[in-house]
Amino acid sequence: MRKGERKRSDVYEIIAKNIRAERKKQNLTQAKLAEKTGYSHEFIRRIEAPNTKKYFSIDTVSNIADALGIELKQLFDKHYKE
């Protein structure tokens, strides 16, 4: 894996962990978050799945942040806490 690919992968993992943490903090299931965003439950599950290749857009992250009622930048914070 090239250096640039690793950095991009790290960002996806940070976002995925933060989505999961915030969803759990709000006592939402993946299915409920999917319903709030209009995405499929499978899509939300794949975003949150650890150690898998992730491909989602900034629009997707923005829509999830809106559904969670948080600022977009929180999902990019590598120091975010549950």
JOQUI-V301239 format. One record per backbone hydrogen bond with DSSP energy under -1.0 kcal/mol. NH is the residue of the N-H (numbers start at 1). CO is the residue of the C=O. If there is no record, write none. Layout:
# JOQUI-V301239
nh: [NH | NH]
co: [CO | CO]
This chain:
# JOQUI-V301239
nh: [6 | 7 | 8 | 9 | 10 | 11 | 12 | 13 | 14 | 15 | 16 | 17 | 18 | 19 | 20 | 21 | 22 | 23 | 24 | 25 | 26 | 27 | 28 | 33 | 34 | 35 | 36 | 37 | 38 | 44 | 45 | 46 | 47 | 48 | 49 | 61 | 62 | 63 | 64 | 65 | 66 | 67 | 68 | 70 | 74 | 75 | 76 | 80]
co: [2 | 3 | 4 | 5 | 6 | 7 | 8 | 9 | 10 | 11 | 12 | 13 | 14 | 15 | 16 | 17 | 18 | 19 | 20 | 21 | 22 | 24 | 23 | 29 | 30 | 31 | 32 | 33 | 34 | 40 | 41 | 42 | 43 | 44 | 45 | 57 | 58 | 59 | 60 | 61 | 62 | 63 | 64 | 65 | 71 | 72 | 73 | 77]
